[in-house]
Amino acid sequence: MAVIGTRGSPLALTQAHEVRSRLAQAHGVSQDAFAIRVIKTSGDAIQDRPLYEA
């Protein structure tokens, strides 16, 4: 199974689902052949100050 990494925002998830759909169609396989995994970074958790101050 291939994994598509994405951020968790609604836009990023929509784009990841579109990529999965197109990859599946291009390769003649089920969309289940591609998993979507949300990637979170310290930038997602630290919202109250610049990351260089973290």
Biotite code that builds the C-alpha atoms (Angstrom):
import biotite.structure as struc

atoms = struc.array([
    struc.Atom([0.000, 0.000, 0.000], chain_id="A", res_id=1, res_name="MET", atom_name="CA", element="C"),
    struc.Atom([1.293, 3.445, -0.912], chain_id="A", res_id=2, res_name="ALA", atom_name="CA", element="C"),
    struc.Atom([0.850, 6.285, 1.573], chain_id="A", res_id=3, res_name="VAL", atom_name="CA", element="C"),
    struc.Atom([-0.026, 9.856, 0.651], chain_id="A", res_id=4, res_name="ILE", atom_name="CA", element="C"),
    struc.Atom([1.129, 12.270, 3.341], chain_id="A", res_id=5, res_name="GLY", atom_name="CA", element="C"),
    struc.Atom([-0.805, 15.494, 3.846], chain_id="A", res_id=6, res_name="THR", atom_name="CA", element="C"),
    struc.Atom([-1.533, 18.254, 6.300], chain_id="A", res_id=7, res_name="ARG", atom_name="CA", element="C"),
    struc.Atom([-4.835, 18.064, 8.143], chain_id="A", res_id=8, res_name="GLY", atom_name="CA", element="C"),
    struc.Atom([-6.538, 21.178, 6.789], chain_id="A", res_id=9, res_name="SER", atom_name="CA", element="C"),
    struc.Atom([-9.756, 20.726, 4.816], chain_id="A", res_id=10, res_name="PRO", atom_name="CA", element="C"),
    struc.Atom([-8.055, 21.986, 1.633], chain_id="A", res_id=11, res_name="LEU", atom_name="CA", element="C"),
    struc.Atom([-5.051, 19.677, 2.019], chain_id="A", res_id=12, res_name="ALA", atom_name="CA", element="C"),
    struc.Atom([-7.295, 16.676, 2.687], chain_id="A", res_id=13, res_name="LEU", atom_name="CA", element="C"),
    struc.Atom([-9.431, 17.489, -0.356], chain_id="A", res_id=14, res_name="THR", atom_name="CA", element="C"),
    struc.Atom([-6.298, 17.672, -2.487], chain_id="A", res_id=15, res_name="GLN", atom_name="CA", element="C"),
    struc.Atom([-4.977, 14.380, -1.090], chain_id="A", res_id=16, res_name="ALA", atom_name="CA", element="C"),
    struc.Atom([-8.252, 12.629, -1.902], chain_id="A", res_id=17, res_name="HIS", atom_name="CA", element="C"),
    struc.Atom([-8.109, 14.010, -5.438], chain_id="A", res_id=18, res_name="GLU", atom_name="CA", element="C"),
    struc.Atom([-4.526, 12.771, -5.834], chain_id="A", res_id=19, res_name="VAL", atom_name="CA", element="C"),
    struc.Atom([-5.546, 9.337, -4.534], chain_id="A", res_id=20, res_name="ARG", atom_name="CA", element="C"),
    struc.Atom([-8.430, 9.179, -6.991], chain_id="A", res_id=21, res_name="SER", atom_name="CA", element="C"),
    struc.Atom([-6.238, 10.158, -9.941], chain_id="A", res_id=22, res_name="ARG", atom_name="CA", element="C"),
    struc.Atom([-3.440, 7.769, -8.974], chain_id="A", res_id=23, res_name="LEU", atom_name="CA", element="C"),
    struc.Atom([-5.888, 4.889, -8.656], chain_id="A", res_id=24, res_name="ALA", atom_name="CA", element="C"),
    struc.Atom([-7.418, 5.675, -12.035], chain_id="A", res_id=25, res_name="GLN", atom_name="CA", element="C"),
    struc.Atom([-4.029, 6.099, -13.733], chain_id="A", res_id=26, res_name="ALA", atom_name="CA", element="C"),
    struc.Atom([-2.776, 2.764, -12.407], chain_id="A", res_id=27, res_name="HIS", atom_name="CA", element="C"),
    struc.Atom([-6.021, 0.822, -12.745], chain_id="A", res_id=28, res_name="GLY", atom_name="CA", element="C"),
    struc.Atom([-6.257, -0.042, -9.063], chain_id="A", res_id=29, res_name="VAL", atom_name="CA", element="C"),
    struc.Atom([-8.703, 0.582, -6.247], chain_id="A", res_id=30, res_name="SER", atom_name="CA", element="C"),
    struc.Atom([-8.395, 3.765, -4.206], chain_id="A", res_id=31, res_name="GLN", atom_name="CA", element="C"),
    struc.Atom([-7.848, 1.411, -1.260], chain_id="A", res_id=32, res_name="ASP", atom_name="CA", element="C"),
    struc.Atom([-4.330, 0.855, -2.638], chain_id="A", res_id=33, res_name="ALA", atom_name="CA", element="C"),
    struc.Atom([-3.459, 4.348, -1.366], chain_id="A", res_id=34, res_name="PHE", atom_name="CA", element="C"),
    struc.Atom([-3.717, 5.388, 2.262], chain_id="A", res_id=35, res_name="ALA", atom_name="CA", element="C"),
    struc.Atom([-3.951, 9.023, 3.309], chain_id="A", res_id=36, res_name="ILE", atom_name="CA", element="C"),
    struc.Atom([-1.956, 9.878, 6.418], chain_id="A", res_id=37, res_name="ARG", atom_name="CA", element="C"),
    struc.Atom([-2.176, 13.260, 8.150], chain_id="A", res_id=38, res_name="VAL", atom_name="CA", element="C"),
    struc.Atom([1.231, 14.649, 9.098], chain_id="A", res_id=39, res_name="ILE", atom_name="CA", element="C"),
    struc.Atom([1.427, 17.040, 12.040], chain_id="A", res_id=40, res_name="LYS", atom_name="CA", element="C"),
    struc.Atom([4.459, 19.188, 12.774], chain_id="A", res_id=41, res_name="THR", atom_name="CA", element="C"),
    struc.Atom([5.525, 21.399, 15.653], chain_id="A", res_id=42, res_name="SER", atom_name="CA", element="C"),
    struc.Atom([4.225, 24.303, 13.580], chain_id="A", res_id=43, res_name="GLY", atom_name="CA", element="C"),
    struc.Atom([0.747, 22.816, 13.839], chain_id="A", res_id=44, res_name="ASP", atom_name="CA", element="C"),
    struc.Atom([0.959, 22.651, 17.634], chain_id="A", res_id=45, res_name="ALA", atom_name="CA", element="C"),
    struc.Atom([2.698, 25.986, 18.325], chain_id="A", res_id=46, res_name="ILE", atom_name="CA", element="C"),
    struc.Atom([0.362, 28.761, 17.246], chain_id="A", res_id=47, res_name="GLN", atom_name="CA", element="C"),
    struc.Atom([1.062, 31.470, 19.823], chain_id="A", res_id=48, res_name="ASP", atom_name="CA", element="C"),
    struc.Atom([4.617, 32.448, 18.785], chain_id="A", res_id=49, res_name="ARG", atom_name="CA", element="C"),
    struc.Atom([7.107, 32.135, 15.926], chain_id="A", res_id=50, res_name="PRO", atom_name="CA", element="C"),
    struc.Atom([8.701, 28.691, 15.680], chain_id="A", res_id=51, res_name="LEU", atom_name="CA", element="C"),
    struc.Atom([12.197, 30.133, 16.135], chain_id="A", res_id=52, res_name="TYR", atom_name="CA", element="C"),
    struc.Atom([11.117, 31.142, 19.661], chain_id="A", res_id=53, res_name="GLU", atom_name="CA", element="C"),
    struc.Atom([9.932, 27.636, 20.513], chain_id="A", res_id=54, res_name="ALA", atom_name="CA", element="C"),
])
